[in-house]
Amino acid sequence: MRLCHCGNAVFGTDKNTKKGYCKSHQHQRTDLDKRSILEKGLDKARKKTVLVEDESWANLRDELDYVFSLYIRTKYANGDGIVECYTCDKKLPIKEITNGHCISRSEMGARFLIENCRPQCSYCNALHETKPEIFRNKLEQERKGTLEFLDDISHSVNKLTVSDLKEMLLDFRTRLSISQTKLKT
């Protein structure tokens, strides 16, 4: 049995120094990322916003989903990165809230429309699948005619091309960068 420098049994091994540590000394590890959750999240977002190497339709759609969702959540966030759920008013950090869609994401014509999306807590977003009227009613109260507009778009045939996705990705990356400037770092 390996022992820590204090004589206790080794709980794990530091990947950088290759030295063993016990449970009471694990805080001294050098291989841990000690940045805040927000810093880690922002770094992850920056890495994800690098141009997609494989520019297949599916990869571009997935990258656009990520950037668009982050944009919607950031757009509605306050300076501290807190976002209010559109349907229940619960306040959560950007990383803990989801991008809710009035018209399902499977309808490509409405999938990336700002008018179709609002931040929602994960509970309300899941509930939306069975009770969409809460989201729909709030959208219609916010702006009359929105539901008719979204329904028309969702029933039209809309096939996005690789070129369309690239253009939208560039647009929403720019919008996201502008929205992120309001956040306190």
Secondary structure, 3 states (H helix, E strand, C coil): CCECCCCCECCEECCCCCCEECHHHHHHCCCCCCCCHHHHHHHHHHHHCCCCCCCCHHHHHHHHHHHHHHHHHHHCECCCCEEECCCCCCEEEHHHCEEEECCCCCCHHHHCCHHHEEEECHHHHHHCCCCCHHHHHHHHHHCCCHHHHHHHHHHCCCCCCHHHHHHHHHHHHHHHHHHHCCCCC
